[in-house]
């Protein structure tokens, strides 16, 4: 019987992080550790990104997280077979004892992020332990669930943040003073280091500290929703009660919060601007991208603001008509939600001004890279909508109220590289 809804399960509070025996690449069996890593599955946005990663090394993790075949069923079976083969060949090996994993990312500009990877007990939003802040798309959850069922593995950690500045952060810093299990530099310039934490005393300190913490999903809403689906399908207690996560204490190691931009296919900039007549202020900016983004940041301090691009220039749109907002944005939601740029974009601009369905991949692409969004719009004749990022405290405050933001409202980073440590459900 699945006991996920049993009172003893729902009474649990705080984060329950459990050691596991990680699967890791044998560095002697691959060209380099950097060559087998990948960004998270939903960040492979370059047109040639998938082929670039596949060509980097025949064992690149993208062959598991984004397998290529004719049908979804075939793709998942292929991923499962690939994982079994790599285990049999010793390309992936199992660490000898269960542990948590301290993970560090560092770039050349002074960015340092450290966190701890483990198997986290899956909880429902009503428990208030892990807080989502964005809605998910059921087809994506179904796709990830099918892949996890086939491989019986968590192939990449999702990213959670919490506010602690306590014992766990101290343990992480002590661990980082020792030699790591692995160290590599990926092509984006980030250095990645990983340590195994197996000392029983240190593990107990971490688990006790986290047991009264609350986490926010920073990246991986669909994977967390997938963990919940799979937990409900299997008997409890069992390995499906847990999912692979990276927990980062943003008091000690603040994340970067960036916007996720929109590319509107089939909507030329001229048409987008024409539809805004009398509804928003429109100001043409003949300036490079960096200067245009600075203008956007200033305008966003005063209210909702966006940049449109795709015709060789940037167009600041701001100062929306209050009557328009009153007609298009639900009045029964918290003010912080109603004032979000993403809310105004989706509820007002997309739905009522440009008449573009929010859930149509044929009309909207979500892109993290600002320059790439502009380049794609100019090449394809569409409109790039550049967003200003939301502050983490706003995201957390909304999540604590149980309010979800529009999809793809934020991009927390740096995101963990996929391929450094995996979790097999059968170990």
C-alpha positions in Angstrom: 0.0 0.0 0.0 1.2 3.5 -0.8 1.3 5.3 2.5 2.2 8.8 1.2 -1.0 10.2 2.5 -0.8 8.5 5.9 -1.0 10.9 8.9 2.5 9.8 9.9 3.8 10.9 6.5 1.9 14.2 6.3 3.1 15.1 9.9 6.7 15.2 8.8 8.2 18.7 8.9 11.5 20.0 7.7 13.9 18.7 5.1 14.9 15.1 5.4 18.1 14.6 3.4 19.4 11.0 3.1 22.8 9.7 2.0 22.9 7.5 -1.1 25.5 5.6 -3.1 26.2 7.9 -6.0 26.9 6.8 -9.5 29.8 8.6 -11.0 31.9 8.5 -14.2 35.2 6.6 -14.0 37.6 9.3 -15.2 39.8 6.6 -16.7 36.9 5.5 -19.0 36.0 8.9 -20.4 37.8 11.6 -22.3 37.4 14.1 -19.6 34.8 14.7 -16.9 33.9 18.1 -18.4 33.2 16.4 -21.7 30.5 14.1 -20.2 28.6 16.8 -18.4 25.7 18.8 -19.6 23.5 21.7 -18.5 20.1 20.5 -17.1 17.9 18.9 -19.7 15.7 22.0 -20.1 18.6 24.4 -20.6 20.0 22.8 -23.8 18.7 25.7 -26.0 21.3 26.1 -28.7 20.0 24.8 -32.0 23.1 22.6 -32.2 23.4 22.2 -28.5 22.3 18.6 -28.3 24.6 17.5 -31.2 27.4 19.5 -29.7 27.1 17.7 -26.4 26.8 14.3 -28.0 29.9 15.0 -30.1 31.9 16.0 -27.0 32.1 12.4 -25.7 30.3 9.2 -26.6 29.3 8.9 -22.9 28.0 12.4 -22.4 25.1 12.5 -19.9 22.8 14.1 -22.5 22.4 10.6 -24.0 20.5 9.7 -20.8 18.6 12.9 -20.0 17.7 13.7 -23.6 17.9 10.4 -25.6 17.2 10.7 -29.3 14.9 8.2 -31.0 11.7 8.1 -33.1 9.2 7.7 -30.3 9.0 8.6 -26.6 8.9 4.9 -25.7 11.9 4.1 -27.8 13.8 7.1 -26.4 13.2 5.9 -22.8 14.1 2.3 -23.6 17.3 3.5 -25.3 18.2 5.6 -22.2 17.6 2.6 -19.9 19.7 0.4 -22.1 22.5 3.0 -22.3 22.6 3.3 -18.5 22.7 -0.5 -18.1 25.5 -0.8 -20.6 27.6 2.0 -19.1 27.2 0.3 -15.7 28.2 -3.1 -17.1 31.2 -1.6 -18.9 32.4 0.4 -15.8 31.9 3.8 -17.4 29.7 4.6 -14.5 30.6 3.1 -11.1 28.9 3.1 -7.7 30.6 4.7 -4.8 31.4 2.2 -2.0 29.3 3.7 0.8 26.4 6.0 1.1 27.1 9.7 1.5 26.0 13.2 0.9 28.0 15.2 -1.7 29.3 18.7 -1.2 29.3 20.5 -4.5 31.1 23.7 -5.5 30.8 25.9 -8.5 33.2 28.8 -9.1 33.8 31.1 -12.0 36.5 33.6 -12.9 34.4 36.6 -11.8 34.3 35.8 -8.1 31.1 33.7 -8.2 31.2 30.9 -5.6 28.3 28.6 -4.9 28.4 25.6 -2.5 25.7 23.2 -1.6 24.9 19.7 -0.6 23.5 16.9 -2.8 21.4 14.2 -1.3 18.2 12.2 -1.6 15.4 14.4 -0.2 12.1 13.0 1.1 9.4 14.0 -1.3 6.6 16.1 0.2 3.5 17.7 -1.0 3.1 21.5 -1.3 0.5 21.5 1.5 3.2 20.3 4.0 5.1 23.6 3.5 8.5 21.8 3.3 9.4 22.3 -0.3 7.8 25.3 -1.9 7.1 25.6 -5.6 6.8 29.0 -7.1 5.9 28.1 -10.7 3.2 26.0 -12.4 4.2 23.0 -14.4 3.1 21.6 -17.7 1.6 18.1 -17.4 3.1 16.8 -20.7 6.6 17.7 -19.5 6.0 15.9 -16.1 4.7 12.9 -18.0 7.8 12.9 -20.2 10.2 13.0 -17.2 8.3 10.4 -15.3 8.4 8.0 -18.2 12.2 8.5 -18.4 12.7 7.9 -14.7 10.5 4.8 -14.7 12.5 3.3 -17.6 15.9 4.1 -16.1 14.9 3.7 -12.5 17.3 6.6 -11.7 17.4 10.2 -10.8 19.8 11.4 -13.6 20.3 15.0 -12.5 19.7 16.9 -9.3 17.2 19.8 -9.1 18.2 23.0 -7.4 16.6 24.0 -4.0 17.5 27.0 -1.8 17.0 27.5 1.9 17.9 30.2 4.4 20.1 28.8 7.1 23.6 30.1 7.7 23.9 27.3 10.3 25.5 24.0 10.9 25.2 22.6 7.3 27.0 25.6 5.9 29.8 25.1 8.4 30.1 21.4 7.5 30.2 22.3 3.8 33.0 24.7 4.4 35.0 22.2 6.5 34.6 19.6 3.8 35.8 22.0 1.1 39.1 22.3 2.9 40.0 18.7 1.8 40.9 17.3 -1.5 37.8 16.7 -3.7 36.6 13.5 -5.3 36.7 15.2 -8.7 37.4 18.6 -10.2 36.8 19.8 -13.7 36.3 23.0 -15.7 33.4 23.1 -18.2 33.4 25.0 -21.4 31.4 27.9 -19.8 34.4 28.6 -17.6 32.9 27.2 -14.4 35.1 25.1 -12.1 33.2 22.2 -10.5 34.4 20.3 -7.4 32.7 17.4 -5.6 33.4 15.8 -2.2 31.8 12.8 -0.5 30.5 13.3 3.0 30.4 10.0 4.9 31.4 10.7 8.4 28.5 9.7 10.7 28.9 12.7 13.0 29.0 15.2 10.1 26.0 13.5 8.5 24.1 13.8 11.7 24.9 17.4 12.1 23.6 18.2 8.6 20.4 16.1 9.0 19.6 17.7 12.3 20.2 21.2 11.0 18.0 20.7 7.9 15.2 18.9 9.8 13.6 22.3 10.6 14.4 24.1 7.3 12.1 25.0 4.5 13.3 25.0 0.9 12.3 26.9 -2.3 12.5 25.2 -5.7 14.9 27.3 -7.6 15.2 25.1 -10.7 13.5 21.9 -11.4 9.7 22.3 -10.8 8.9 19.6 -13.4 11.3 17.2 -11.9 10.0 17.8 -8.4 6.4 17.2 -9.7 7.8 14.0 -11.3 9.1 12.8 -8.0 5.7 13.3 -6.5 4.0 11.4 -9.3 6.4 8.5 -9.0 6.2 8.4 -5.2 2.4 8.0 -5.5 2.8 5.1 -7.9 5.0 3.0 -5.6 4.7 1.4 -2.2 6.1 3.4 0.7 8.5 3.2 2.4 10.9 2.8 -0.5 13.4 4.5 -2.7 10.7 6.4 -4.7 10.0 8.4 -1.5 13.1 10.4 -2.2 14.5 12.4 -5.1 17.9 13.8 -6.0 18.4 17.5 -5.1 21.1 20.1 -4.6 20.4 22.3 -1.5 22.1 25.7 -1.4 22.0 28.0 1.6 21.5 31.5 0.0 22.4 33.3 3.2 25.9 32.0 2.9 26.0 31.5 -0.9 23.5 33.9 -2.7 22.3 32.7 -6.1 22.1 34.8 -9.2 18.5 35.4 -10.2 18.0 36.1 -13.9 15.0 36.5 -16.2 13.8 33.9 -18.7 13.0 35.7 -21.9 10.3 34.9 -24.5 10.6 34.5 -28.2 7.3 35.0 -30.0 7.2 33.1 -33.2 5.3 34.6 -36.1 4.8 38.0 -34.6 7.0 40.7 -36.3 8.1 43.5 -34.0 6.2 46.1 -36.1 2.9 44.2 -35.5 3.7 43.8 -31.8 4.3 47.5 -31.4 1.3 48.5 -33.4 -1.0 46.5 -31.1 0.4 48.5 -28.1 -0.8 51.8 -29.4 -2.5 53.7 -26.5 -2.0 50.8 -24.1 1.7 51.1 -23.2 4.4 53.8 -23.6 6.8 52.8 -26.4 10.3 54.2 -26.7 12.8 53.2 -29.3 16.3 52.7 -28.1 19.1 52.8 -30.7 21.7 51.4 -28.2 23.6 48.2 -27.7 22.2 45.3 -25.6 24.0 46.2 -22.4 22.7 49.8 -22.5 19.2 48.8 -23.4 19.1 46.4 -20.4 20.3 49.2 -18.1 17.4 51.3 -19.4 15.0 48.4 -18.7 16.3 48.0 -15.2 15.7 51.7 -14.4 12.2 51.5 -15.9 11.4 48.3 -13.9 12.0 50.2 -10.7 9.0 52.3 -11.4 6.6 49.6 -12.7 6.1 47.0 -15.4 8.6 47.2 -18.2 9.8 45.1 -21.1 12.2 45.3 -24.0 11.0 44.2 -27.5 13.7 43.3 -30.1 14.0 41.5 -33.4 14.1 44.4 -35.9 17.6 45.6 -35.3 16.6 48.0 -32.4 15.3 47.7 -28.9 11.9 49.1 -27.8 11.2 49.9 -24.2 7.5 49.3 -23.4 6.4 50.5 -20.0 3.7 52.5 -18.2 0.8 50.2 -19.0 -2.7 51.7 -19.0 -4.2 51.1 -15.5 -7.6 50.4 -17.0 -6.1 47.8 -19.2 -4.5 46.1 -16.2 -7.7 46.3 -14.2 -9.6 44.5 -17.1 -7.1 41.8 -17.7 -5.4 40.8 -14.3 -7.5 38.9 -11.7 -8.2 41.2 -8.7 -8.4 38.3 -6.2 -4.7 37.5 -6.3 -2.0 39.1 -4.0 -0.7 42.5 -5.0 2.8 41.1 -5.4 1.6 38.6 -7.9 -0.6 41.1 -9.8 2.4 43.5 -10.1 4.8 40.9 -11.5 6.1 41.6 -15.0 5.5 37.9 -15.9 1.8 38.3 -14.8 1.4 41.4 -17.0 3.1 39.7 -19.9 1.0 36.6 -19.8 -2.4 37.9 -18.6 -2.4 41.2 -20.4 0.1 41.2 -23.4 -0.1 37.6 -24.6 -3.7 36.9 -23.9 -5.5 40.2 -24.5 -3.2 42.3 -26.7 -1.3 39.9 -28.9 -3.8 37.0 -28.6 -1.0 34.3 -28.3 -1.8 31.1 -26.4 0.4 30.8 -23.4 0.7 27.0 -23.6 1.6 26.8 -27.3 5.2 25.8 -28.1 4.5 26.7 -31.7 4.1 30.4 -30.6 6.4 30.9 -27.6 9.9 29.7 -26.8 11.5 30.3 -23.4 15.2 31.2 -23.6 17.6 31.9 -20.8 20.3 33.6 -22.8 19.5 37.2 -23.6 21.7 37.7 -26.7 20.5 34.3 -28.1 16.9 35.4 -27.7 17.6 38.6 -29.7 19.5 36.8 -32.4 16.8 34.2 -32.9 14.1 36.9 -33.2 16.2 38.8 -35.8 16.9 35.6 -37.7 13.3 34.2 -37.6 11.4 37.5 -38.0 9.7 37.1 -34.5 9.6 39.3 -31.4 12.0 38.9 -28.5 10.4 40.0 -25.2 13.3 40.6 -22.7 12.4 40.5 -19.0 13.9 42.1 -15.9 14.6 39.5 -13.1 12.5 39.1 -10.0 14.3 39.3 -6.6 14.6 36.1 -4.6 12.8 37.5 -1.6 9.7 38.3 -3.8 9.7 34.7 -5.1 10.0 33.2 -1.6 7.3 35.4 -0.2 4.8 34.4 -2.9 5.7 30.7 -2.5 5.0 30.9 1.2 1.6 32.3 0.5 1.0 29.3 -1.8 0.9 31.6 -4.9 2.5 30.3 -8.0 4.1 32.6 -10.5 3.6 32.3 -14.3 5.7 29.6 -15.9 9.3 30.4 -16.5 9.3 33.6 -14.5 12.8 33.2 -13.0 16.1 31.6 -13.7 18.2 30.8 -10.6 21.9 30.0 -11.1 24.4 28.8 -11.5 22.6 25.5 -12.1 24.3 22.3 -11.2 26.0 20.5 -14.0 24.3 17.2 -14.9 26.6 14.1 -15.0 28.7 14.6 -11.9 26.7 12.3 -9.6 23.5 10.2 -10.4 21.2 8.3 -8.1 20.1 4.8 -9.0 16.8 3.7 -7.4 17.9 0.1 -7.1 21.0 0.7 -5.0 
